[in-house]
């Protein structure tokens, strides 16, 4: 797998897992964004794998979702 494909795959993992965790928490993108101090479009961009979120921001989102950050990096097809 090329380096760019690996990066894209990592974004897709975070995107899928973030969406699942957010929905499991019963939060809209806007609700999560407000709690974590982000703009709604930022959360949307992460969930669509458009934005390359920093690890600090991913940790912040995990904290407000009540999940361990490693859960956002797990292969969603192996859960």
Phi, psi and omega in degrees: 000133180289162180300318181291324177293322178297318179297315180297318180297320179296318177298318180295323176299308181298317181301309182296314182290325177296314180299314180298316180294320179296314180295321178296329178279353180073030182250144170278168175302320181294317179301313180297316181300315180298314180299319184272353178083028179245169173277148182304321182294333178294314178297318178300317180296322178294316181293338177262005180062029179273322184259137176269089184291147176284159178298325178298317180289325177295319177298320180296316178295317179300318179301314181286342175271349180074029177238155175288140185303329181298334180295337180278350181251356180291145177296116184295342181276350182249015180270000000 
